[in-house]
């Protein structure tokens, strides 16, 4: 199960259930996918087919919504 957390423009922010214990968020766009760690700091984990300038935009969005993503992670994975 991959619950969608939010959509911003062409970007879908989601989790992959039971993938790994470290808190992170996946982002899918029309061009590719990326994964950002949320702790201890927001940092790019992986990306595929997303340009650097778009990764910077995505990173900014992840930072702006970090607390929401962390809260959603805790609710989703402690149920």
N, C-alpha and C positions, 0 to 999 in steps of 0.2 A: 504494500500500500504506500502511495506517495501523496500525502495530503498537501494540497496547495495552500500556502500561507497567505500569499497576496500576489497580485499582478500589478505591475507598473509599466505602462506602455507595452512594449513587446516582450517584457521579461516576466517569467513565472518563477516565483520563489517557492521551494518545496523541500520536504524531507524524504529520504528513502528509509522506510521503517526497518529498524533492526540492522542497519548497515554497519555501524561502529559506534562505540560509546562517546567519542569526543564530539562535543557540540559543534555542529556545522550546518550550513544551508546550501542547497543546490539552486542554481539559476539556469533556466532554459530560455533561449531566445530563438528567433527564426534562423540564426546563423550557427549556433552551437550551444555548448553547456559549460558551466563553471561550478566550482565548489569553493566555498570560503569557510575557513575556521572562524568561530565566533569567540573562542577563548584560547589562550589568555588575551590575545588581541585579535582584531579582525585581520585576516591574512589569506591571500589566495592559496588554496591547496592544489587545485588542478584546473585546467581549462582545455577546451577543445574547440578550435575554429572560431574563437572570438578575438577580435583585434584588441590590441593594447589600449587604445583610447576608450573602447567600450568596456574593457575590464576596469578602467579607472572610474567610469560612470557607475558601474555595478558596485564596485567597492564602496563608493560614496553612499549609495542606496542601502547597502548592507549595514554600514556604520550608522546611518540615520535610523534604521529599524532594528538594530542589534538587540535591544531590550525586548522588543516584541517577539523576535525570533527565539531568543533564549527562553522566554516565558512559554511560548508555544511548544518548544522542545521539551521543557520540563513537564508540561501538562500531557503531551502526547506519549512520552516514554515512561511516565510513572503510573499510567493507568493500567 
